[in-house]
Amino acid sequence: MITLDMADGLWTIILNRPDKANSLTPDMLAELCEITARRDLPNAIILTGAGRVFSAGADLDAARAGLATSPLWERLSGQIADLPCLTIAALNGTLAGGAFGMVLACDIRLAVPGAKFFYPVMKLGFLPQPSDPARLAALVGPARAKMILMAGVKTQAEEALGWGLIDRTAPPETLLDEARALAADASAAAPDHVAAIKRLVTPE
């Protein structure tokens, strides 16, 4: 249920469970961790979803069985944040819950108009993954991070763009084309050059 397209030296990782709003199962989460831990990485990676929703977060049955508190969520977001390549989240629709982590860890976020963003940990009685609040606050500021995490605010793409949660909107029919265009320069560069510039922008 994870599709990896490796065409033209650009990897596109697709959450491919559209009939379940791309909600993540333990196997899907483990596969994402395996992909982002590979050593044969390209210079750019796009993360997107199939259908009209990026991801509803954890699969509900799996969440009840313990997936909601799995350390794999934090492992995945940490691995994405540490990648030496350019990472772009192309959000084809709504982003919810635990799926926030992998998106917050990306370098650039695009979304289709009308996409919704919410992280209902307060309502559900869970803590967010450890790195998510700081990454969220770095993008939108502490007050807006608290609005999302503590007040249960659902924000839409247009507002999220103004907040800095996403960097650009694009219609569904051109979303991936715009993501590929943003990846083009990095894809054509030397890997050490890509990694060096990323380190300058996001020093450890």
C-alpha positions in Angstrom: 0.0 0.0 0.0 3.1 2.2 -0.4 4.1 2.8 -4.0 7.6 3.9 -4.8 8.1 5.5 -8.3 11.8 5.8 -9.0 11.6 7.3 -12.5 14.2 9.7 -13.8 16.2 9.8 -10.6 13.4 11.3 -8.6 11.6 9.2 -6.1 7.9 9.7 -5.5 6.6 7.9 -2.4 2.8 7.4 -2.7 0.5 6.5 0.2 -1.7 4.2 -1.8 -4.8 3.2 0.2 -7.3 5.6 -1.1 -10.3 3.5 -0.2 -9.3 4.1 3.5 -8.3 7.7 3.1 -4.7 6.6 3.1 -4.8 5.8 6.8 -1.6 4.1 7.8 -1.3 0.5 9.0 1.7 -0.8 10.9 3.1 -2.4 7.7 2.8 0.8 5.8 4.5 2.7 8.5 7.3 0.2 8.6 7.7 0.3 4.9 8.0 4.1 4.9 10.7 3.7 7.5 12.6 1.2 5.4 12.4 3.4 2.3 13.7 6.5 4.1 16.5 4.5 5.6 17.9 3.4 2.3 21.4 4.3 1.2 20.7 4.6 -2.5 18.8 7.8 -2.1 18.2 10.3 -5.0 18.7 14.0 -4.7 15.0 14.7 -4.3 12.0 12.9 -2.9 8.3 13.7 -3.3 5.8 12.4 -0.7 2.2 12.3 -1.8 -1.0 10.3 -1.6 -3.4 8.5 -4.0 -7.0 9.8 -4.3 -8.4 12.9 -2.7 -7.0 12.6 0.9 -3.3 12.7 1.7 -3.7 10.7 4.9 -6.2 10.4 7.7 -3.4 9.4 10.1 -3.4 6.0 11.8 -5.8 3.3 10.7 -8.5 3.3 13.4 -8.4 -0.4 14.2 -4.6 -0.4 14.3 -4.6 2.8 16.4 -6.8 1.0 19.0 -4.3 -1.9 19.0 -1.4 0.4 19.8 -0.3 2.0 16.5 -1.2 5.5 17.8 1.7 5.4 20.2 4.1 3.4 18.1 7.7 4.7 18.1 7.8 4.2 14.3 6.0 7.6 13.8 8.9 9.4 15.5 11.5 7.3 13.7 9.9 8.1 10.3 9.8 11.8 10.8 13.3 11.8 12.2 14.6 9.9 9.2 12.9 12.3 6.8 14.3 15.3 8.6 17.8 13.9 8.5 17.8 13.0 4.8 20.5 14.9 2.8 18.2 15.3 -0.2 15.4 17.7 -0.9 12.1 16.5 0.4 8.8 17.8 -0.9 5.3 16.9 0.5 2.7 17.2 -2.3 -0.5 17.1 -0.3 -3.3 15.9 -2.6 -5.9 16.5 0.2 -6.5 16.5 3.9 -3.7 15.8 6.4 -4.7 14.5 9.8 -3.3 13.1 13.0 -0.1 11.1 13.0 0.6 11.7 9.3 1.5 15.3 10.3 5.0 14.1 11.4 6.3 13.0 8.1 4.9 16.2 6.4 6.4 18.6 9.0 9.7 16.9 8.5 9.8 17.7 4.8 11.7 20.7 3.4 8.8 22.0 1.3 5.0 21.5 1.5 2.5 22.0 -1.3 -1.2 21.4 -1.0 -4.3 21.5 -3.2 -6.9 24.2 -2.4 -9.4 23.1 0.1 -7.1 20.6 1.8 -7.8 20.5 5.6 -5.2 20.2 8.3 -6.0 18.9 11.8 -4.2 17.0 14.6 -6.9 15.9 17.2 -4.6 14.6 19.9 -6.3 16.6 22.7 -9.7 15.2 21.8 -8.4 11.6 21.4 -6.3 11.6 24.5 -3.0 11.0 22.9 0.2 13.0 23.0 1.6 14.2 19.7 4.8 12.6 18.5 7.8 14.1 20.4 9.2 16.1 17.5 6.0 17.3 16.0 5.1 20.3 18.3 8.5 21.9 17.9 8.5 21.5 14.1 4.9 22.8 13.9 5.7 25.8 16.1 8.8 26.6 14.0 6.5 26.9 11.0 3.4 28.6 12.4 4.5 30.0 15.8 3.6 28.7 19.3 0.1 30.2 19.5 -1.1 28.6 16.2 0.6 25.3 17.1 -1.4 25.4 20.3 -4.6 26.2 18.3 -4.0 23.0 16.2 -2.8 20.7 19.0 -4.7 22.0 22.0 -7.8 23.7 20.6 -8.5 21.2 17.9 -8.6 23.9 15.2 -9.1 22.6 11.6 -7.3 24.9 9.2 -7.8 24.9 5.4 -5.1 25.3 2.7 -5.7 29.0 2.2 -5.3 29.9 5.9 -2.5 27.3 6.3 -0.6 29.1 3.5 -0.8 32.4 5.4 0.3 30.7 8.6 3.4 29.1 6.9 2.2 25.6 7.5 2.3 25.1 3.7 4.5 26.9 1.2 2.3 27.0 -1.9 -1.0 25.8 -3.3 -1.6 24.1 -6.6 -4.6 22.6 -8.3 -4.9 18.8 -8.2 -4.1 18.4 -11.9 -0.8 20.2 -11.6 0.2 19.4 -8.0 2.8 16.7 -8.9 4.1 18.7 -11.9 4.8 21.7 -9.6 6.5 19.4 -7.1 8.6 17.9 -9.8 9.5 21.4 -11.0 10.7 22.4 -7.5 12.8 19.2 -7.4 14.4 19.7 -10.9 17.5 21.7 -9.9 18.3 19.4 -7.0 17.8 16.3 -9.1 20.3 17.6 -11.7 22.9 18.6 -9.1 25.7 16.6 -7.4 24.5 14.8 -4.3 27.1 16.5 -2.1 26.1 19.9 -3.4 22.5 19.2 -2.4 23.5 18.0 1.0 25.8 20.9 1.6 23.1 23.6 0.8 20.6 21.8 2.9 23.0 21.8 5.9 23.5 25.5 5.5 19.8 26.2 5.6 19.0 23.7 8.4 22.2 23.3 10.5 22.3 20.6 13.1 
